Amino acid sequence: MKAQNSYLLLVGVEKKEDKTSGGIILPSIIEDKDTTASAEIHEAPEGSVYKKGQVILFSKYLPVQFTLENKIYMAVKEQDVIAVL
């Protein structure tokens, strides 16, 4: 799989914990107000400022999600990256 145009291919989207650092379990009715997500870059297009293995922060509503060989990937445009973590 090769990244095309200005898309970064991501794998391993990090999920938020369902409990606090003190061990308190949060009920599922609490709204998730966080609008960002982070993931590792699996593939970046040639000439990109981003490199494979970097973890980036992006809006969780922008990427296109797809499954290939039972693994979930996401594609996000380079311009939608908020930060490199």
C-alpha positions, -999 to +999 in steps of 0.1 A: +000+000+000+014+034-010+002+068+001-009+090-028-011+128-033-011+146+001-027+117+021-010+101+051-020+065+059-025+059+096-027+028+118-032+023+155-056+050+164-054+056+201-086+052+221-094+071+253-095+053+286-128+046+302-115+054+336-096+083+353-060+081+364-073+075+399-092+044+388-127+058+387-147+041+359-165+066+337-201+058+326-208+055+289-234+082+291-207+109+295-203+127+261-169+125+244-162+162+238-127+156+226-125+164+189-089+152+183-073+118+179-037+105+175-023+077+154+010+065+140+018+072+103+020+039+084+029+055+051+036+090+038+038+102+002+072+108-013+085+143-004+063+146+026+075+165+057+060+136+078+077+103+081+066+067+088+064+060+125+057+095+136+026+100+158+004+128+148-026+147+162-056+154+139-093+161+140-111+127+145-139+137+121-118+143+090-101+110+081-114+083+058-114+049+075-110+016+057-101-020+064-075-041+046-065-076+056-085-073+089-066-042+099-081-008+103-064+021+085-072+058+082-062+083+055-058+120+065-046+149+044-013+164+054-029+198+058-052+184+085-024+174+108-025+196+140+008+185+156+035+158+157+036+142+191 
